[in-house]
Amino acid sequence: MSIDDDIQLLDRIKTLNLLGREALRIIAIGAESRVVRGGDILFREGQEADSAFVVVSGSFMLTREDAPNGIAARSAITVGPGTLLGEMALITQTLRPATATATEMSSVLRIPRSIFMRTVESFPDAAVRIARDIRQRLGETVGGLQRVRGRLEAIEGPQVDLSAVNLDTLDVDALLGAAQPEGAAAAPPEAGAIRPEQAE
């Protein structure tokens, strides 16, 4: 694929399309193309993650290796072209929450965190858009977990403690390491925004 083809692919992906085409050009130039044969593992659950992957062609099965027998098979999902795997690894140190295995001859673009962060720092307007998007989706995720907790408590009594999850104190902007653009007013907190991501 040419750089322009890579840019078009990245521009179709939620979150990355918030960067704008000039920033995407920088990322496309710095991204690494990889071919993964069917049956080969792209990354394994529990590994340190320093990059995200965009599926260009083929498909990958995502599985949790620590899931009990039977549950793992039911929870496995398959993703294809245009999927962003490992989004959170672009902005913070994290571990792979699942194993990604190619189900056929596939290709991916590897986006290192270092390149993504340097690009974001050069485009502060994009950093603000991404911070808002992540904060909003985290709110949606926490809201979903709270609804699940309510159902579990209704069936079996209190079990799940989400009290430590506080979007008011979650500093996404600090994670991104980018300041507000000059003259921009600080965005109001969006802790109550409930509006999935992503099976990495």
C-alpha positions as CSV (number, residue, x, y, z in Angstrom):
1,M,0.0,0.0,0.0
2,S,1.1,3.6,-0.7
3,I,1.3,6.3,2.0
4,D,-1.9,7.8,0.6
5,D,-3.6,4.4,0.9
6,D,-2.5,4.1,4.5
7,I,-3.8,7.6,5.2
8,Q,-7.2,6.8,3.7
9,L,-7.4,3.6,5.9
10,L,-6.4,5.5,9.1
11,D,-8.9,8.2,8.3
12,R,-11.7,5.7,8.4
13,I,-10.9,4.6,11.9
14,K,-12.7,6.1,14.9
15,T,-10.3,8.0,17.2
16,L,-7.5,8.2,14.6
17,N,-9.8,10.2,12.2
18,L,-9.9,12.9,14.9
19,L,-6.2,13.7,14.2
20,G,-6.7,15.2,10.8
21,R,-5.0,14.3,7.5
22,E,-1.7,16.1,8.2
23,A,-1.2,14.3,11.5
24,L,-2.3,11.0,9.9
25,R,0.4,11.5,7.2
26,I,3.1,11.6,9.8
27,I,1.7,8.5,11.5
28,A,1.4,6.7,8.2
29,I,5.0,7.4,7.4
30,G,6.2,6.2,10.8
31,A,3.9,3.1,10.9
32,E,5.4,-0.3,10.3
33,S,3.8,-2.8,7.9
34,R,3.7,-6.4,9.1
35,V,2.4,-9.6,7.5
36,V,1.1,-12.3,9.8
37,R,0.5,-15.8,8.6
38,G,-2.6,-17.8,9.5
39,G,-2.2,-19.3,12.9
40,D,0.5,-17.0,14.0
41,I,0.1,-14.8,17.1
42,L,0.3,-11.0,16.7
43,F,0.4,-10.4,20.4
44,R,-0.4,-12.4,23.5
45,E,-2.5,-11.6,26.5
46,G,-0.5,-10.1,29.4
47,Q,2.4,-8.8,27.2
48,E,3.5,-5.2,27.6
49,A,1.9,-3.0,24.9
50,D,3.9,-0.2,23.3
51,S,1.9,0.2,20.1
52,A,-1.4,-0.3,18.5
53,F,-2.2,-2.3,15.3
54,V,-4.5,-1.5,12.5
55,V,-5.8,-4.5,10.5
56,V,-5.2,-3.8,6.8
57,S,-6.3,-7.2,5.4
58,G,-7.2,-10.6,6.7
59,S,-8.7,-11.3,10.1
60,F,-7.7,-12.0,13.8
61,M,-9.4,-13.9,16.5
62,L,-9.2,-12.3,19.9
63,T,-9.3,-14.6,22.9
64,R,-8.8,-14.4,26.7
65,E,-6.4,-17.2,27.8
66,D,-7.4,-16.9,31.5
67,A,-11.1,-17.5,30.8
68,P,-12.5,-20.8,32.0
69,N,-13.0,-23.6,29.5
70,G,-16.1,-23.0,27.4
71,I,-16.3,-19.3,28.4
72,A,-13.2,-18.6,26.3
73,A,-14.7,-20.2,23.2
74,R,-17.9,-18.3,23.6
75,S,-16.2,-14.9,24.3
76,A,-13.8,-15.1,21.3
77,I,-14.4,-12.6,18.6
78,T,-13.0,-12.1,15.1
79,V,-12.1,-8.7,13.7
80,G,-11.2,-7.7,10.2
81,P,-9.9,-4.8,8.1
82,G,-10.2,-1.3,9.7
83,T,-10.0,-2.6,13.3
84,L,-7.8,-0.7,15.7
85,L,-6.2,-3.1,18.2
86,G,-4.6,-1.8,21.4
87,E,-5.9,1.8,21.3
88,M,-5.0,2.5,24.9
89,A,-1.4,1.5,24.3
90,L,-1.1,4.6,22.1
91,I,-1.4,6.9,25.1
92,T,-0.3,4.9,28.2
93,Q,1.6,1.9,29.4
94,T,-0.6,-1.1,29.5
95,L,-0.8,-4.9,29.1
96,R,-2.5,-6.7,26.2
97,P,-5.9,-7.8,27.6
98,A,-6.3,-10.5,25.0
99,T,-4.4,-12.7,22.5
100,A,-4.7,-11.9,18.8
101,T,-4.2,-14.8,16.4
102,A,-4.4,-14.5,12.6
103,T,-7.1,-16.7,11.2
104,E,-5.7,-16.3,7.6
105,M,-2.8,-14.5,5.9
106,S,-3.2,-11.0,7.2
107,S,-1.4,-7.7,7.3
108,V,-1.3,-4.9,9.9
109,L,0.1,-1.4,10.4
110,R,1.9,-1.1,13.7
111,I,1.7,2.4,15.2
112,P,4.3,2.9,18.0
113,R,3.2,4.9,21.0
114,S,6.3,7.2,20.7
115,I,5.3,8.2,17.1
116,F,1.6,8.7,18.1
117,M,2.5,10.9,21.2
118,R,5.0,13.0,19.3
119,T,2.4,13.6,16.6
120,V,-0.3,14.5,19.1
121,E,2.0,17.0,20.8
122,S,2.5,18.7,17.5
123,F,-1.3,19.0,16.9
124,P,-2.8,20.3,20.2
125,D,-6.2,20.8,18.6
126,A,-6.3,17.1,17.8
127,A,-5.1,16.2,21.3
128,V,-8.1,18.0,22.7
129,R,-10.5,16.1,20.4
130,I,-9.0,12.8,21.3
131,A,-9.1,13.5,25.0
132,R,-12.8,14.4,24.9
133,D,-13.5,11.3,22.8
134,I,-11.7,8.9,25.2
135,R,-13.3,10.5,28.2
136,Q,-16.7,10.2,26.7
137,R,-16.2,6.5,25.8
138,L,-14.8,5.8,29.3
139,G,-18.0,7.3,30.7
140,E,-20.0,5.0,28.5
141,T,-18.0,2.0,29.6
142,V,-18.3,2.8,33.3
143,G,-22.0,3.4,32.9
144,G,-22.4,0.0,31.3
145,L,-20.4,-1.7,34.1
146,Q,-22.6,0.1,36.7
147,R,-25.7,-1.3,35.0
148,V,-24.2,-4.8,35.0
149,R,-23.4,-4.4,38.7
150,G,-27.0,-3.5,39.4
151,R,-28.2,-6.6,37.7
152,L,-25.7,-8.8,39.6
153,E,-26.7,-7.3,42.9
154,A,-30.3,-7.9,42.1
155,I,-29.6,-11.6,41.5
156,E,-26.9,-12.4,44.0
157,G,-26.3,-9.4,46.2
158,P,-23.4,-6.8,46.1
159,Q,-20.3,-8.2,44.4
160,V,-18.7,-5.7,42.1
161,D,-17.0,-2.5,43.4
162,L,-16.6,0.3,40.9
163,S,-16.1,3.0,43.5
164,A,-12.5,3.4,42.4
165,V,-13.5,4.3,38.9
166,N,-13.8,8.1,39.0
167,L,-13.9,10.0,35.7
168,D,-13.8,13.3,37.6
169,T,-10.2,12.6,38.6
170,L,-9.2,10.8,35.5
171,D,-6.7,13.1,33.7
172,V,-6.9,12.1,30.0
173,D,-5.2,15.3,29.0
174,A,-2.2,14.5,31.2
175,L,-2.1,11.0,29.6
176,L,-1.9,12.6,26.2
177,G,0.7,15.1,27.4
178,A,-0.8,17.8,25.3
179,A,-2.0,21.3,26.3
180,Q,-5.1,23.1,25.2
181,P,-4.7,25.1,22.0
182,E,-3.9,28.8,22.6
183,G,-7.0,30.8,23.5
184,A,-9.2,27.8,24.0
185,A,-11.3,27.6,27.2
186,A,-10.9,24.6,29.3
187,A,-13.5,21.9,28.5
188,P,-16.1,21.3,31.2
189,P,-15.8,17.9,32.9
190,E,-17.6,15.2,31.1
191,A,-17.8,12.7,33.9
192,G,-21.5,12.3,33.6
193,A,-21.4,11.8,29.8
194,I,-22.9,8.4,29.1
195,R,-23.0,7.9,25.4
196,P,-17.4,0.2,23.3
197,E,-14.9,-0.3,22.8
198,Q,-12.9,-2.1,21.5
199,A,-12.1,-5.6,22.0
200,E,-8.3,-5.4,21.9
